[in-house]
Amino acid sequence: SVWIDLTNDGLDQKLVLRADGTSVYITQDLGTAQMKYDDFNMDESLYVVGNEQDYHFKVLFLILDKLGKTWAKGLHHLSYGMVDLPSGKMKSREGTVVDADDLISEMVSTARQKTEALGKVNNLSEDEKDGLYYQIGMGALKYFLLKVEPKKRLLFDPAESIDFQGNTGPFIQYTHARIKSLLAKASYVTAKTSNDMALSETESDMIILLSKYPIEIEGAAKAYSPATLSNYLYEIAKLFNKFYHEAPPIFKEEDAELKQFRLNISAVTADLLKRGMHILGITVPERM
């Protein structure tokens, strides 16, 4: 058999090949890593695997490094915590099997109930409603998981995740839809406004927050943390709603330049929410 001694690095001795020449788990991952590099010549490679495999990936990366694989410096284990449902752990090997299709169906059903209770989708066709409920349900599920730092263990509550208030996917989706409706009512067309305009504190805060988008994207990428971007998008949606309620109805504003300025802020907000949520794998409806 073939072993590697990693005790000087604070780890154990590791079997990499059985006496009969057959491979073990780590052997296959060593081969896969080499194949990935040979095929793609990657600068970085992310392994998105639960935190119960933390030790395995420490061993894997260290062995590759000791084998002289310079590209091993670009390997990263994106470790994430387990997800619990109110009824138990979402992990089949523990004996509590949670079918993803069943969970998604439950999310879509909950989205349907909560959306219909608001009474704002009566003008949509049945196909449009079905598409909307799916977008909301999946957005709620994805956002709830992504807004938490990956390494943290979390309790997923389907009902809490589909809330149109608070730090949820549907709240951000609803804010985007509200802005699109506002822009449509105002027959919005992009136009420049004066730089000398007097701004309210909230309007200034909006401009500052929106301008941070590239920095937030870069920070989330460097930290391998979708949570950074998720919570930034929530802050945008939350501040926009404050701005929306503080200002008079924008499309009724008599000062043409002030109206244009506020519509511009609204349009940029909708665009960044859509782009940011797209990065998270979440679609935002045009109407809700």
N, C-alpha and C positions, 0 to 999 in steps of 0.2 A: 504494500500500500504506500501511498505518497501523502506525506503530512507537511505542513508548514508551521514553524514555531513563531508565534506572534507574542510570546510572553514578555519580551523586552519592550513591546509597545503597549503593554497593559491589557492585552487580550489573551486568548488561550491558544493551545495547539489546535490546528484545524486539519481534518482529513479532506484531501482534495481528489483522491482517487483510491478506490477499493483495491484490495489485493488481486481480485480477479479481473482488474482492468476496467470495471464499470464505473460510471460517473456518479457523483452525488450532486445535491442541489447546487452547491457553490460552483462545482465544475461547469455546469450548464450555464450559469450566469457569467462565468469568466469567458466562456466561448461566445456567448451572445454579445457581451460587451465588445469583444474583438471584432466580431462580424459587423456590429453597428458602426464601428470606426472604419473598418475596411470599406463598407458600402457607402457611408455618408460623410466620412472625414469630418465629423462634427467637432465644433469647438467646445460645446457643452452638451450634456445629456442628463435629463431629469428622470428620476425614478419616483413615480407617485405611488407610494405604498404605505400602508398603515404602520403606526409606530411600534407594533410588536415585532417588526423586522429591522429595527434600528441597529441592533448588533450585527445582523447579517450583512448589512450594507457597509458598516465600518470595516468588517473583515474583507469584503469583496474589494472595496476601493484600496485598502492597504495592500492586499496581495497584488493587485494590478500595478500599484506603485512600485512594489519590490521587484516585480518582473520587468521594470524599466519602461513601462508604458507611460510616456510623458503626457498623453491625453487623459490619463486618469485624474489629473488635477481638475479637469472640467466636468467630472461626474458629481452629481448632487442628488441626495435622497431627500425628496420633498415628503417628509414624514407627517402624517395626519392622525389625529385622535379618532377614537371610535365614536360612532353616532348611536345614541340611544333613542328609542321611542318610549312614550309613557308606559307601554306594555312590556318593554324589555329591550335587550341589546340587539342591534341590527347586525347579527353575525351568525351565519348559518351553522358554523362548526360548534357553536355553543348550544345548539339545539333549538334556537328560536329563529325559525326561518321567516324572513320578511321578503316577499316577492316584490321586486321593483315595479312591475306592471300594476300590481294591486295598490301599491303606494301612490303611483301616478294617477290611477283611476280615482282614488280617494281624494287626491289634491284637486283634480278637475271637478269632481262632484262638489267639494267644499267651495271652490271658486264659483261654481254655478249658483249655489245657494246664497252666498254672500253678495254676489253681483246682482242677482235678481231682487234681493231684498232692498237694494238701493233704488231700483226702479228706473235705471237710466239706459237700459238697453232695449227698450220696447220697439225702437225704430230700426233695429237690426234684423236681418234675415236669420233664419235658424242656422244656416251654415256659418254666417258671420258670428253668431253667438257661440257656436261650438268652437270655432277658432279662437275666439276671445277667451273663453273659459280655459282652454288648453294653455294659451299664452300666460294667463294669470296663474294657473295652477303650477306650471313648470317654473315660471319666474319666481313664485313664492318658495318653491322647494330649493331651487338652485341658490337663490339669494340667501336664504336662511343658513345654508351650509357654508357659503362663501364669505359671509360677513364676520365669521369667527376665525381667529388665527388658526391655521391648519393643525398645529400641534395640540390644540385644546380639545378635550372631549366635550361633547355637547348633547343636550337633550332636545330632540326635534319634536316640536309640537305642531302638527299640521294645522290646527285651528288658529294658533297664534301667528303662524307664518303668513296666513292669508288675512291680513288686517290692513285696511286701507288707511290706517294711521300708524305712525311709529316707524321704526327702522325695519321696514319690510320691502320685498320686491314689489308687491302691488301698490304700495304708497308711491314709489318712484315711477312705476308704470302709469299710475293715475295722474301724477303731476305732469308727465310728458303729454298724456292725452288732453289734459286740461289746457296746456299751453297751445297745442295744435288747434284746439277748438277756438281759443282766443284769437290766434293768428288768422284763422279762417274767417271769423266774424269781422275782423278789422281789415280784411282784404290786404294783408300785409305784403309789402314789397320792400326789399332791402334798400336802405338809403343812409348816407352819412349824416351825422348831426354835429353840432358845434362842440368843441372841446372845452369851451368856457361855461358850460351849463352848470348851474348850481344843483348839487346832488344831495339827496337825503342820506342819512347814515346807512340805511339799509341798502340803498342803491350803490353806495361806495363799497359796502361789504360784498355785494353781489359781484361787482367788477373784479375785486381782489380775489374772491374765491374762484371765479371762473377762470381767471388768468393762471391759476395754479395747476390747471389740468395736465399740461405736459410734465410738470415736476412730479405730480402724483402718479402718473402712469409709469414714469421712469423709476420712482421709488418702489412702487408695487412690484415691478419686474425685478429689480435688484434684490429685493427682500423675498422674492418668490411668495408673495402674499396677496392673494386676491382680496383679502379682508381690507387692506389699505385702500384699494380702489372702491370697494363696496361702500365703506363708511364715508368716503369722500363724496360719492354720488348721493348718499343720503343727506349729507350736509347741504349740498346744492339744492336738492328738492325741498328740504326743510326751510332754507333761507328764501327760496323763491316763493313759497307759500306765505311767508311773512311779508315779503315785498308785495305780493298779489293782494293781500288783505289790507295793507297800509295805504296803497295807492288807490285813488278813485278808479272806477271801471275804466280800464285803459282805452277801450275803443270809443269811450264817450269823452275823452280828454279834449278840451277845446284848443289848448296850446299844441299846434301841429308838430313843432320840433320836440317838445317834451313827450308827446304821444309816440313819435317815431323812435325816440331814444328808448322808451320803455318797451316798445315792441321789439327793438333790436336786442335788448337784454333777454327778453322772453325767447326770441328765436335762437340765440346762442345757447341759452340754457337747455332748450329742447334738443338741440343738436348734440351737446356734450352728454346729456343724459342718454341719448340713443347710442352714441358711439361708445360710451363707457359701459353701458349694459351689454352691448354687442360683444365687447371684449370678455365679459363675464359669461357669455353664451346665453344671454337673456334677450328676448325680443320685447319691444315696447309698442303697444297698440297705438294707432292713430286716434281711435275713439274708444271710450269706455263709458 
